[in-house]
Amino acid sequence: MKILMVLTSHDTLGNTGKKTGFWLEEFAAPYYVFTDAGAQVTVASPKGGQPPIDPKSDDPNNQTPSQNRFKADKKAQDVLAKTVRLDSVQAKDFDTVFYPGGHGPLWDLAEDPISIKLIEDFYNSGKPVAAVCHAPGVLRHVKYKGEPIVKGKRVTGFTNSEEEAVELTKVVPFLVEDELKRLGGLFEKAPDWQSFAITDGRLITGQNPASSEATAKELLSLMSTKAAA
């Protein structure tokens, strides 16, 4: 199984003067779910090379087992340091795509024509698309049969209350929950910071960093079901 993971290249948190990027747990946990299952993982980002890690995601208080494993794993660190450019990959070369979150994707991947077309190519060819936390926001301009890809679909993502809790409601370019609802998504959520993932057809979404592993496992489950069909 060949899985493409797509990370942000955006490192500036709006006009705050602070740094952002992707959330480390949201890369590390799915990466190990996939590789432990024997999948071949390719990691891409708009600019290629080392994508920016959100400093807060690597805070001592935010460490997880997968992050600790990553920090002892030189091979995985090398994969992350040498992401391929997003414009060099094609959906036909992979079985599925997974988008980790962090605030960064709201600025670059959500508006990136290459990312938008890539997701449409995966979905239109019958391949699953998965995104966790803020990354469901990258679906905002993605269409399927002329309609928003999330329209009429059960979806989740970083909630308004979680964004309020991190005090970035006025900083982000849009609120993931509001945007998915505006597009006709059937938004569902668990209590703040609890693991929650939804599969609706070929679309898989997770709510927050704690949902990273569950979202990746949902994707693997769907892929195994497809393979057995």
TORKOL-4160 file (C-alpha; in steps of 0.2 Angstrom, whole numbers, padded with zeros to 4 digits, m for minus):
229
<pt num="1" X="0000" Y="0000" Z="0000"/>
<pt num="2" X="0007" Y="0017" Z="m0005"/>
<pt num="3" X="0001" Y="0032" Z="0006"/>
<pt num="4" X="0004" Y="0050" Z="0002"/>
<pt num="5" X="0005" Y="0062" Z="0017"/>
<pt num="6" X="0004" Y="0081" Z="0014"/>
<pt num="7" X="0011" Y="0093" Z="0026"/>
<pt num="8" X="0010" Y="0112" Z="0026"/>
<pt num="9" X="0025" Y="0124" Z="0022"/>
<pt num="10" X="0017" Y="0139" Z="0030"/>
<pt num="11" X="0026" Y="0145" Z="0046"/>
<pt num="12" X="0018" Y="0162" Z="0051"/>
<pt num="13" X="0004" Y="0163" Z="0063"/>
<pt num="14" X="m0006" Y="0177" Z="0055"/>
<pt num="15" X="m0001" Y="0194" Z="0061"/>
<pt num="16" X="0004" Y="0188" Z="0078"/>
<pt num="17" X="0023" Y="0187" Z="0075"/>
<pt num="18" X="0023" Y="0169" Z="0081"/>
<pt num="19" X="0027" Y="0154" Z="0072"/>
<pt num="20" X="0016" Y="0140" Z="0066"/>
<pt num="21" X="0017" Y="0125" Z="0055"/>
<pt num="22" X="0010" Y="0107" Z="0056"/>
<pt num="23" X="0006" Y="0098" Z="0073"/>
<pt num="24" X="0020" Y="0085" Z="0076"/>
<pt num="25" X="0008" Y="0072" Z="0084"/>
<pt num="26" X="m0003" Y="0073" Z="0069"/>
<pt num="27" X="0011" Y="0068" Z="0058"/>
<pt num="28" X="0020" Y="0056" Z="0070"/>
<pt num="29" X="0005" Y="0046" Z="0076"/>
<pt num="30" X="m0002" Y="0042" Z="0058"/>
<pt num="31" X="0016" Y="0039" Z="0051"/>
<pt num="32" X="0019" Y="0025" Z="0063"/>
<pt num="33" X="0001" Y="0018" Z="0061"/>
<pt num="34" X="0005" Y="0017" Z="0042"/>
<pt num="35" X="0023" Y="0011" Z="0043"/>
<pt num="36" X="0019" Y="m0002" Z="0056"/>
<pt num="37" X="0006" Y="m0009" Z="0045"/>
<pt num="38" X="0019" Y="m0011" Z="0031"/>
<pt num="39" X="0013" Y="0004" Z="0020"/>
<pt num="40" X="0025" Y="0014" Z="0010"/>
<pt num="41" X="0024" Y="0032" Z="0015"/>
<pt num="42" X="0029" Y="0047" Z="0004"/>
<pt num="43" X="0028" Y="0064" Z="0013"/>
<pt num="44" X="0026" Y="0080" Z="0002"/>
<pt num="45" X="0024" Y="0098" Z="0006"/>
<pt num="46" X="0021" Y="0114" Z="m0006"/>
<pt num="47" X="0040" Y="0119" Z="m0005"/>
<pt num="48" X="0048" Y="0102" Z="m0001"/>
<pt num="49" X="0062" Y="0100" Z="0011"/>
<pt num="50" X="0059" Y="0102" Z="0030"/>
<pt num="51" X="0042" Y="0108" Z="0034"/>
<pt num="52" X="0039" Y="0119" Z="0049"/>
<pt num="53" X="0034" Y="0111" Z="0065"/>
<pt num="54" X="0022" Y="0121" Z="0076"/>
<pt num="55" X="0033" Y="0125" Z="0091"/>
<pt num="56" X="0019" Y="0123" Z="0103"/>
<pt num="57" X="0016" Y="0105" Z="0097"/>
<pt num="58" X="0034" Y="0101" Z="0103"/>
<pt num="59" X="0031" Y="0109" Z="0120"/>
<pt num="60" X="0036" Y="0098" Z="0134"/>
<pt num="61" X="0018" Y="0097" Z="0140"/>
<pt num="62" X="0012" Y="0091" Z="0123"/>
<pt num="63" X="0023" Y="0075" Z="0121"/>
<pt num="64" X="0015" Y="0059" Z="0116"/>
<pt num="65" X="0022" Y="0041" Z="0113"/>
<pt num="66" X="0023" Y="0043" Z="0094"/>
<pt num="67" X="0033" Y="0060" Z="0096"/>
<pt num="68" X="0045" Y="0052" Z="0108"/>
<pt num="69" X="0047" Y="0037" Z="0096"/>
<pt num="70" X="0050" Y="0050" Z="0081"/>
<pt num="71" X="0063" Y="0059" Z="0091"/>
<pt num="72" X="0073" Y="0043" Z="0092"/>
<pt num="73" X="0070" Y="0038" Z="0074"/>
<pt num="74" X="0083" Y="0045" Z="0063"/>
<pt num="75" X="0075" Y="0037" Z="0047"/>
<pt num="76" X="0058" Y="0045" Z="0050"/>
<pt num="77" X="0067" Y="0062" Z="0054"/>
<pt num="78" X="0076" Y="0060" Z="0037"/>
<pt num="79" X="0060" Y="0057" Z="0028"/>
<pt num="80" X="0052" Y="0073" Z="0036"/>
<pt num="81" X="0068" Y="0083" Z="0032"/>
<pt num="82" X="0067" Y="0078" Z="0014"/>
<pt num="83" X="0048" Y="0080" Z="0009"/>
<pt num="84" X="0045" Y="0080" Z="m0009"/>
<pt num="85" X="0038" Y="0095" Z="m0018"/>
<pt num="86" X="0019" Y="0094" Z="m0019"/>
<pt num="87" X="0019" Y="0098" Z="m0038"/>
<pt num="88" X="0030" Y="0082" Z="m0041"/>
<pt num="89" X="0017" Y="0070" Z="m0035"/>
<pt num="90" X="0001" Y="0062" Z="m0043"/>
<pt num="91" X="m0014" Y="0053" Z="m0037"/>
<pt num="92" X="m0011" Y="0039" Z="m0049"/>
<pt num="93" X="0005" Y="0034" Z="m0040"/>
<pt num="94" X="m0003" Y="0031" Z="m0023"/>
<pt num="95" X="m0018" Y="0022" Z="m0015"/>
<pt num="96" X="m0024" Y="0036" Z="m0003"/>
<pt num="97" X="m0019" Y="0053" Z="0004"/>
<pt num="98" X="m0018" Y="0059" Z="0022"/>
<pt num="99" X="m0017" Y="0077" Z="0028"/>
<pt num="100" X="m0011" Y="0081" Z="0045"/>
<pt num="101" X="m0016" Y="0097" Z="0053"/>
<pt num="102" X="m0009" Y="0111" Z="0063"/>
<pt num="103" X="m0014" Y="0129" Z="0059"/>
<pt num="104" X="m0002" Y="0131" Z="0044"/>
<pt num="105" X="m0013" Y="0122" Z="0031"/>
<pt num="106" X="m0027" Y="0135" Z="0034"/>
<pt num="107" X="m0015" Y="0148" Z="0025"/>
<pt num="108" X="m0007" Y="0137" Z="0011"/>
<pt num="109" X="m0015" Y="0120" Z="0007"/>
<pt num="110" X="m0032" Y="0127" Z="0009"/>
<pt num="111" X="m0029" Y="0139" Z="m0005"/>
<pt num="112" X="m0016" Y="0129" Z="m0015"/>
<pt num="113" X="m0023" Y="0124" Z="m0033"/>
<pt num="114" X="m0011" Y="0110" Z="m0034"/>
<pt num="115" X="m0017" Y="0102" Z="m0017"/>
<pt num="116" X="m0035" Y="0105" Z="m0022"/>
<pt num="117" X="m0033" Y="0096" Z="m0039"/>
<pt num="118" X="m0023" Y="0082" Z="m0030"/>
<pt num="119" X="m0037" Y="0079" Z="m0018"/>
<pt num="120" X="m0050" Y="0079" Z="m0032"/>
<pt num="121" X="m0039" Y="0067" Z="m0042"/>
<pt num="122" X="m0038" Y="0055" Z="m0028"/>
<pt num="123" X="m0057" Y="0056" Z="m0024"/>
<pt num="124" X="m0063" Y="0055" Z="m0042"/>
<pt num="125" X="m0052" Y="0040" Z="m0045"/>
<pt num="126" X="m0061" Y="0031" Z="m0031"/>
<pt num="127" X="m0047" Y="0033" Z="m0018"/>
<pt num="128" X="m0050" Y="0038" Z="0000"/>
<pt num="129" X="m0045" Y="0055" Z="0007"/>
<pt num="130" X="m0041" Y="0058" Z="0025"/>
<pt num="131" X="m0038" Y="0074" Z="0035"/>
<pt num="132" X="m0036" Y="0078" Z="0054"/>
<pt num="133" X="m0039" Y="0093" Z="0065"/>
<pt num="134" X="m0036" Y="0109" Z="0055"/>
<pt num="135" X="m0033" Y="0099" Z="0039"/>
<pt num="136" X="m0051" Y="0096" Z="0035"/>
<pt num="137" X="m0050" Y="0115" Z="0031"/>
<pt num="138" X="m0040" Y="0110" Z="0015"/>
<pt num="139" X="m0056" Y="0103" Z="0008"/>
<pt num="140" X="m0065" Y="0120" Z="0007"/>
<pt num="141" X="m0062" Y="0123" Z="m0012"/>
<pt num="142" X="m0062" Y="0104" Z="m0017"/>
<pt num="143" X="m0077" Y="0099" Z="m0028"/>
<pt num="144" X="m0085" Y="0083" Z="m0032"/>
<pt num="145" X="m0097" Y="0082" Z="m0046"/>
<pt num="146" X="m0098" Y="0101" Z="m0046"/>
<pt num="147" X="m0102" Y="0102" Z="m0027"/>
<pt num="148" X="m0091" Y="0104" Z="m0012"/>
<pt num="149" X="m0084" Y="0087" Z="m0008"/>
<pt num="150" X="m0090" Y="0089" Z="0010"/>
<pt num="151" X="m0108" Y="0093" Z="0005"/>
<pt num="152" X="m0120" Y="0080" Z="0013"/>
<pt num="153" X="m0106" Y="0071" Z="0021"/>
<pt num="154" X="m0103" Y="0068" Z="0040"/>
<pt num="155" X="m0087" Y="0077" Z="0044"/>
<pt num="156" X="m0077" Y="0083" Z="0059"/>
<pt num="157" X="m0062" Y="0094" Z="0062"/>
<pt num="158" X="m0055" Y="0107" Z="0075"/>
<pt num="159" X="m0070" Y="0114" Z="0083"/>
<pt num="160" X="m0075" Y="0132" Z="0087"/>
<pt num="161" X="m0073" Y="0129" Z="0105"/>
<pt num="162" X="m0056" Y="0121" Z="0103"/>
<pt num="163" X="m0050" Y="0136" Z="0093"/>
<pt num="164" X="m0057" Y="0148" Z="0107"/>
<pt num="165" X="m0048" Y="0138" Z="0120"/>
<pt num="166" X="m0031" Y="0141" Z="0111"/>
<pt num="167" X="m0036" Y="0160" Z="0108"/>
<pt num="168" X="m0034" Y="0160" Z="0090"/>
<pt num="169" X="m0052" Y="0163" Z="0084"/>
<pt num="170" X="m0048" Y="0180" Z="0078"/>
<pt num="171" X="m0031" Y="0175" Z="0070"/>
<pt num="172" X="m0035" Y="0161" Z="0059"/>
<pt num="173" X="m0041" Y="0165" Z="0041"/>
<pt num="174" X="m0057" Y="0154" Z="0044"/>
<pt num="175" X="m0064" Y="0143" Z="0057"/>
<pt num="176" X="m0064" Y="0125" Z="0052"/>
<pt num="177" X="m0081" Y="0120" Z="0060"/>
<pt num="178" X="m0090" Y="0135" Z="0052"/>
<pt num="179" X="m0082" Y="0133" Z="0035"/>
<pt num="180" X="m0087" Y="0114" Z="0034"/>
<pt num="181" X="m0105" Y="0118" Z="0040"/>
<pt num="182" X="m0106" Y="0133" Z="0027"/>
<pt num="183" X="m0101" Y="0120" Z="0013"/>
<pt num="184" X="m0115" Y="0109" Z="0018"/>
<pt num="185" X="m0105" Y="0097" Z="0028"/>
<pt num="186" X="m0114" Y="0087" Z="0042"/>
<pt num="187" X="m0103" Y="0093" Z="0056"/>
<pt num="188" X="m0101" Y="0081" Z="0071"/>
<pt num="189" X="m0090" Y="0083" Z="0086"/>
<pt num="190" X="m0085" Y="0075" Z="0103"/>
<pt num="191" X="m0080" Y="0085" Z="0119"/>
<pt num="192" X="m0065" Y="0096" Z="0117"/>
<pt num="193" X="m0049" Y="0087" Z="0115"/>
<pt num="194" X="m0056" Y="0070" Z="0114"/>
<pt num="195" X="m0052" Y="0057" Z="0101"/>
<pt num="196" X="m0065" Y="0057" Z="0087"/>
<pt num="197" X="m0065" Y="0052" Z="0069"/>
<pt num="198" X="m0078" Y="0049" Z="0056"/>
<pt num="199" X="m0078" Y="0039" Z="0040"/>
<pt num="200" X="m0092" Y="0044" Z="0027"/>
<pt num="201" X="m0089" Y="0034" Z="0011"/>
<pt num="202" X="m0071" Y="0038" Z="0005"/>
<pt num="203" X="m0070" Y="0054" Z="0016"/>
<pt num="204" X="m0062" Y="0052" Z="0033"/>
<pt num="205" X="m0060" Y="0066" Z="0045"/>
<pt num="206" X="m0053" Y="0068" Z="0063"/>
<pt num="207" X="m0057" Y="0082" Z="0076"/>
<pt num="208" X="m0041" Y="0086" Z="0084"/>
<pt num="209" X="m0023" Y="0081" Z="0088"/>
<pt num="210" X="m0029" Y="0067" Z="0100"/>
<pt num="211" X="m0039" Y="0060" Z="0085"/>
<pt num="212" X="m0023" Y="0058" Z="0074"/>
<pt num="213" X="m0021" Y="0039" Z="0077"/>
<pt num="214" X="m0039" Y="0035" Z="0076"/>
<pt num="215" X="m0041" Y="0044" Z="0059"/>
<pt num="216" X="m0026" Y="0035" Z="0052"/>
<pt num="217" X="m0033" Y="0018" Z="0059"/>
<pt num="218" X="m0050" Y="0022" Z="0051"/>
<pt num="219" X="m0041" Y="0025" Z="0034"/>
<pt num="220" X="m0032" Y="0008" Z="0035"/>
<pt num="221" X="m0048" Y="0000" Z="0040"/>
<pt num="222" X="m0056" Y="0007" Z="0025"/>
<pt num="223" X="m0042" Y="0002" Z="0013"/>
<pt num="224" X="m0042" Y="m0016" Z="0020"/>
<pt num="225" X="m0061" Y="m0016" Z="0017"/>
<pt num="226" X="m0058" Y="m0010" Z="m0001"/>
<pt num="227" X="m0045" Y="m0023" Z="m0004"/>
<pt num="228" X="m0056" Y="m0037" Z="0002"/>
<pt num="229" X="m0071" Y="m0031" Z="m0009"/>
